[in-house]
Amino acid sequence: MSASSSRFGILAAVAVVSLASIQASGNPLDMFGAGAANIAMGGTGTATADSYEAAYYNPAALGLAERVEFGAGASVYRPWLEARFNSYDPVGKVTSPVSGRRFDRAQAFLEAGVVAPIPLGKDLGRHLFFGLHVYSPADVVYSVVAREATEPAFPLYEDRNRRLVLNAALSGRYKWLMFGLGISVLPTVRGTVRMDLADTSLQDYLGIDVGFAVSPNAGLLFEPIDGLTLGIAYRAAGKTRIELPVDAAVTEVPVFLTVNAATFWTPHQVSFGIGWKGKNYRVAGDVVFSMFSGFQMASPNLNLFKDSGRDQVSSSGTVVDAGFRDTASVRLGGEFRPIKPVALRAGFSWTQSPLSAQSGITNMLGGDQFGGSFGIGFDAAEVGGPHIKVDAYFMAAAVIDNTDSKLELMPSNPGYPSIGGGGWFLNSGLSIRFGF
């Protein structure tokens, strides 16, 4: 490839990123939950997660861990989502309805973690706990998908899982009170591009750095009587960005611009949970409030500067307001042990959609989500074997179909005169944990 064509390729790539919309979405754990046993019980865990998954659900709940435990799991997510939009013929000036499947493929994910009491001394007992939880797509660590801002899409379901997420936490316990602090870590991308199309003798430069964005988590857990747990947890908003400063000289006049966008965003969340554990059963419930009103559209913001110092902006792009709203979700689940080593689980969840009516140029799809789950677990220690637990789950959920109309005349917009869609998805997984 010639130097000239290479430079035009880099410039074209920058142009594509600048003009497209990078689809942002929520944390993958928000849709499924963490850990096979917890997902089987509707995704509950604020007051009942008793292993390394507590680093996500509620850092304080690490204090429920009875021993050192580590494990891993795998899951598969398969959506069936359909969008209804319109195609415009500029010659005949005719708008025709169209429907099409979105993100019509399966994805695999990996999960791993460890929880351990921190030894303080022979006679001091167990009062400090550490937990680490990692969740990642099976094939990538970080993925960015660029789309036109007007493209009909399901922002909370199509690309939301294409990110590595790491949760780490510490918990302290004193009698019936547990408290915990933790962090969530997401990858972020920065880069630099320098090119001179007017002078082919100069060397072009492209550099990419992958860093980390960190957000805090905190929680409390109360166990006023044996078997009853009450929990509250807070997860701060997490955000990763892509930032790409570009210095380009197409002619003798240099151009200095920066492309940046929030490529991945999670809302502030507050969750309340309750759990009750009997001799051969357990029930749990969570209520989660998500502050989606701060949602940031991933449309890249293109700033043009007067000089290489980037102190003065000569022109700037405008990011479309997503118009999201705060939401609530309810998760309920139960477990029954017909015999000691076997646990049968089932759960239900309802999640309110954060999407407002799509009356402007955007065409984001997705209604309220209703899900059901069930699973089975086996604990070898209950029959005199080693501390090995195997858990499996199956989850199905429906995304309620909804339709929005656009009153403003915009025939070239795929969402005019109306946009709609819905669907459903399946999620199943298996995990194994070892304790000692």
N, C-alpha and C positions, 0 to 999 in steps of 0.2 A: 504494500500500500504506500502511495506517495505521501510526502510530508503535507502537501496541500490538502489531499483528500482526508488525511488524518485530522487536520485542524478543522476542516468543515464538519467532520463527524462529531468532534467534541462540541463545537458550537451548536450543532443540531441537537445534540443530547441536552445541552443547557436550555435550548429553546423549548424542547418538549417538556422538561420539568417546569419551566416558567409558565407555560400556557395550560398545563394540565392540573388536575386536582389530585393530590395524594390522599388516598382514602384513609382517614383516621378512624379509630374504633376503640372500644373499651377493652379492659383487661379480659383475657380468655377465661380466667377463673370466675369472673362475675356471671358468666352464662352457665357454666357447668358445676362449679364448686371444686374442691380439692379432695383427693383421696377417694378410693373406690367405695369404702364403707359410708362415708359422708354423702357422696353423690347418690348412692342407693337410697339414702334417707332424705331425699329431696334437696340435697345441697346444704343441709343444716350443719352447724359446727361452732357457732359463736359461744355456746355454753357446754358443748359436748365433745369437741375435737380433743382427743387424748394422745395424739402422736405428733409427728413432725408437721402435719397439715395445720396445726394450731398457729404456726408462724404466719400463715395467711389469714385464717379465720379470726383469731384472737390471741395475741402473744401471751396473755395471762394464762390461757388454757394449757400451756406447756406444763404448768404445775400439776396437771392431772396425770402426767406420764408416770408409770410405775417402775420403769426400768429403761436402760439404754436400748434404743430401738432404731434400726435403719432399714430402708426398703426402697423398692422401685416399682414402677408400674408403666403400663402402656395403654393407650386408648385410641379409638377411631371415631371421627366425627364426619357425618355424611348429611348434607342439607339437600332439600328439594324446595327451591325457592323460585317463584314465577312472578315476573313483572309484566304489567299491562301498560303500554305507553302508545305513542303515535309516531307515524312517519309522514313527513311533509314533502310533497312534490312541488318544487318551486316553479316548474314549467307550467304544470296544469293547475297549480295553486290548490291542491287537494290534500287533505289530511286523512290518513287511513289508520285504523287501529292495528296495533301489533302486540303480540305477547311472546315472551321468551324466557327460558330458564336462566337463572343466575347462579354462578359459582357451583356448577353442577358436577362436583367431584368430591371424593373422600380425602380426608387428611388424617395423618397419624401423629400422635403426640407421646412424649416421654415425661415421666415424673419421677423424682427421687428426693430423698430427704433423710435426716437423722435428728433424733432428739436424745438428750442425755442430761441426767442430773449432774450438777457440778459439785464434786466432793469438797466439803468445807472442813472436815475433820471427823475423827472417829465417833465422837459423842454429840455432834451437832445436828445430825439428821440431814434430810434432804430439803433444802430451802431455796436453792437456785437451780435453774434449768436453762438449757440452751437448745434452740431448734433451728434447723436449716431446711428450706424447701425450695426445690427447683422445678420449673415447668417449662417445656420447650417443644416446638415442632420437631418432628423426627428428622427433617431434611435441611432445615436452615436455622440460623440463630436470629436473623433480623431480615425482614422483607418489607419493601416499600412498593406500593402499587399506584401508578399514576393514571388518573382518569380525568375526563372533561367534567367540569363542575355540573353540567346539565345532564350527565348520564344517569339513567335510572339505576339505582343500586340499593342494596340492603347494607348500610354502613356498620351495623352492629353484628352482622353474621358472616359477611363474605371474607374479610381479611383480618378479623380481630384476633385470630389465633396465631398469626405469623410472627410472634415475638417470643424471645426468651424472657422469663420472669424469675427473679431470685428473691425469696423472702427469708430474712434472718431475724431472730428475736431472742431476747433474754426474759426470763420470768422469775419472780420471787414469790415465795409462799410462806405465810405465817398463819398457821392453824386454818381457819375457814376463809381467809382472804388471800387471793392471788392477784398479782399485778404484773404487767409486762410491757416492754418496749421493743420495737423492731423497726426494720427498714425493708422497703421494696426497691429492687434495683432493675432498671431497664436500660437497654443499650441506646446510644444516641450517636449520630453521624455528623461529622464536620469535614469540610474539604476546601481546597483552594485550586482554582484554575487560572493559568496565565498563558496567553497565546498572542501571537502577532501574525495576522494573515497578510500584512503588507510587506513583511520582511521574512522570506522563507529561510534565511540563514540563521535565524534565531531559534533556540530550543524552546519548545512548549513545555509546560509543567502542569501536572495533575497530581494532587495529593489528597488522600482520604484518611481521616482518623476516626476510629470507633471508640467512643467513651461511654460513660455511664451517667444516668440520671437517677437520683436517690430521693425517695419520699418516705416520711416517717409513719409508723403505725403504733397504736397504743391500746391497751385494754385492761379491764378489771373482770374478775370472776369471784363469785361468792358461793360458798357451800355451807349455808346456814344449818342444814341437817344432812345426815348421811344419805346420799342418793340424789339430792336436789341441788342443781347448779343454776346460777343466774349470771349471765354475762353481758357485758357491753364493750364494744370495740369501735375504734375510729381508725380509718385509713385515709391518709391525706391524698390529695390529687397527685397523680403521676403524669409526667409529660416527657416525651422525647422529641427532639427536633432534628431536622436536617438543615444545615447551613452551608451554603456554597458561595463564597466570594469569587467573582470572576473579573479578571483584568484582560480585556480583549482589544486588539487594534485591528479593525477590518480595513481601514485606510490609514492615513497618517494621524488620524485623530483617535486617541485611545478611549475606551469605554470602560467605566468602572461600575459594576453592579453586584448586588448580593441577592441570592435566592434563599429564602428560609421558610420553613413550614413546620407546624406541629404534626409530626407523622404518626404519633401514637398518644392517646390521651385517656386517662381514667379519672372519674369524678371523685370528689370527697365523698366518703361513705361513713354512715353511722349505723351500726347493727346492734340489735337487742336479741338475746337468746335465752331460752329456758330448756332445761333438760331434767328428766326424772329417770333414774335407773333402779329397777327392781331386781329380784333374784334371777328371773329368766326373761326379762323384757327391758326395753328402754324406749322412751319417747322424747322427741325434741321439736322445738319450733324456733324459727328466726323471723324477725322483721328487719328489713334493710332499707334505709333511706339513702338515695344517691342524688347528689347535687349536679345533675346534668345541665342545669341552666348556665354553667360556665363553660360548656362544650365549645371547643374551638374547631372551626372548619379547617381542613388540611390544605385548602387552596394555597399554593405558594404565594408569598408576598415578595414582589420584585421591586427592589429599591435601586434607583439609578443615582449615582453620586457624581459630584463635580470634579473630584480629584481622588487620587489613590489613598489619601488619608481617610476617606469616607467620613468626613466631618459634616459635610453639607449635602443634603438630599435634594436633587433637582426634580425628581418625580418618583412616585411610589404607587404600587398597586393597592387594591382594596380587597380584603378578604370578606367573603360573603358571611353574614350572620347566620349561624345554623338554626337559631330559634328553638333550641332544645329547652325542655322543662324538667324540673326536679321530679323524681319518681320514687315509688315505694314497691317493695316486693315482699312476698310472704312465702316461707318455706316450712313444710311440715313433714315429719318422718317418724318411723317407728321400727323397732327390732324385736323379734321374738325368737327364743331358743327352744325348739321342741326337744332337743337333747343338748347337753352341755357344749360339745365342740362345734355345733352347727348354729349359725345365725341366719334367720330369714329377715330381709329388710324391704321396706317400701316407703315411698314418699310422694309428695305433691308440691308443686311450686307455681306461683303466679308472679309475673314480672310486668309492671306497667311500662308501656312504651314512652320514651322521652321525646318522640318526634311530634312536632307541631304540624299544622296543616301546611302542605306544600303548595302555597299560593304564589311563590316567587319563582326565581329561575332554577332553584334546586329541585331535585326529584329523588329525595331519599325515601326509602320504603321500610315498612316494618310496623306491625301493630303489637298489642299486648301478647305476651307469651304465656302459655299454659303447658306445664310439663308434668309427666308422671315417671316414676322410676321404681325399680325393684332390684334386689341383689341377694347374694348368698355369701356367707363367710365360713371359713373353717379354721379353728384354733387347735393346733396339735397339742399344746400344753394341757388342754382340758382332758386329754386321754392319756396323760403321762408322758407325752413326747416332748421334744424341744419347743422353745418359744418361737414357733413359726405360725404366721397367720396368712392365709390366702383369701382374698376378697375379689368378687366379680360383681359387676353392675350392668344394667341396661337402662337407658333413658330415652324417652321419646317426648317431643314437644311440638306444639303447634304455634305458628306465628299468625295471629288473626289477620285475615284479609281486610284491607281498608282502601278507600278510594278518596282522592282529593281532587277538587276542580280548581282551575285557574280562570279567574274572571278577566284578567288583563289579556289583551290580544297579543299573543306571541306564537304565531303558527310554526316557526322553525324550532321551537322548544319541544322536545319529545314528550313533555308532560302536559302539553296543551291539546285539547281542552281539559283533559283529566289524566290522572296518573294513579295507579293502584297496584296491589300485589300482596302476596302472602305465601304461606307454605308451611313446611314442617322440617324437622331434622331428627336424626337418631345419633345417639352417643353411647358407646359401650367401652368397657375397659376391665383390666385385670391388674391386681397388685399383689406383691408378696413382701412381708415384713419379718425381720429377724430380731429377736430380743435376747438380752442376757443381763 
